[in-house]
Amino acid sequence: MHSLSSSTRTGALLLLGALSVVPAKAFADGPKTSAKVSVQNEHALALYVEGGKAEGTKAGDIRDEIAAGLPETVRLIDPKDLADALGKAGQKLPIGATLSAFPGQRKAILGHFGKAAADAGAEGVIIAIVKPKKGGGQEVRLFYVKAGEPDADIETAAPLDASFGKAAKTALDPDISTLGSTKKPETDTPKEDPKKPEEKPKEDDSDSTVLAQSKRPPNTHGREILDAFVALDLGGRFFNYHDGISKNLRSYTVFPAPGIAVAASVYPMASLKLPILQNIGIVGDFRIQPGLSSKTSDGTKVATTWNRFDGGLRYRQPLAKQSEKGDKAVVLGVTGSAGRDEFLLSASGALGMEAPSVNYVFLRAGLDASFPAGPILLVAKAGYLGSLSSGSVYERFRNSKIGGIDVGGGVTVPIALGFEARLTGEYIRWFYAFTPLPGDPYVAGGALDQYVHLELGPAYVF
């Protein structure tokens, strides 16, 4: 009992002695401010990071880099609280791809983040989206949206490399560095250094222009959303056998057969800044010769049906950059389509067996080009036709072979506000080869089936 009491007194004397040598100034100044600031000075922010899994990067690393550059007065809220608030605000999906492909949704998406920040008790939200960088590598799109606001106060990009943390801090400083400051930010315009020349901002298609709609010149070939054409069609057909031996082979000729032609092409993404997708279009055309009738040399009438349609995809490529003024440029096009060209001659008996009825179902691969020539536009095209089925003529002969080509062109004269007058012509040629044997009911070396179309009418380009 006595020995324990003696040790306690000795320890107390030693503690008092140690405290006596501490400088008095240390107690006068008080303890240094800890890393965690007082509640009165804290300012809560939310941080949202999307992407960052490619090239060895991690969303956590990006979050840490951004957090390290924030002022000490800023506290980041729990990411789960932000996620819950975003869900309640209606934002449940990733936003990077949507902002790039559909810039019209930008305000609604950022508005969800502004609402979520307010609901989560944050003064604002920092958004970091990792995306591929033009020329290789990655970059981070940075946004800062204040609580309750529908759009971003800051929008920029920082390279995802060793300099990212510093670049992110520099980009976010204008708004975030003033949080918790007792002084109002200076509003006076800083004096310019007369020795330093003014730097012009560099154009960077990989940044702000990606998230904005393309400045598409209206009513311009090569950047149009819609091209529609309605025309009077004067059609003709010229069918003949060559090296024909049997007497049951009939030729056919008609021209001009009046009809109606409609053609259209639509480029759904032409207004977006997506260089490949904005040039992919859906194309199609339809022709019909209503009221057409035929007769033999002896006056026998034959019911006749003639129509054609096809549709597919076209990729266009202007060979020069077109400004908002609608500068004209040479435009090349590649088309792949499928269609049917039907010319049916319906008769009974032997005449029905001899009439050159055809029903071409085909695939087409084609090239086209348009050339500005002063105020007008010249167009040329060519294509190969691969037959999937051909109809009666093909089926009558042994070992039939068939192929087809088309060529065409035209001239377009602008009128006003996207309306044009258009004249076009097209030549289609199907060629057959047969290898009959003696005794076959139909004997010929081959056949040639040729079509022409002359079309004139109004067009509209939007």
Order of alpha helices (4+ residues) and beta strands (2+ residues): alpha-alpha-beta-alpha-beta-alpha-alpha-alpha-beta-beta-beta-alpha-beta-beta-beta-beta-beta-beta-alpha-beta-beta-alpha-beta-beta-beta
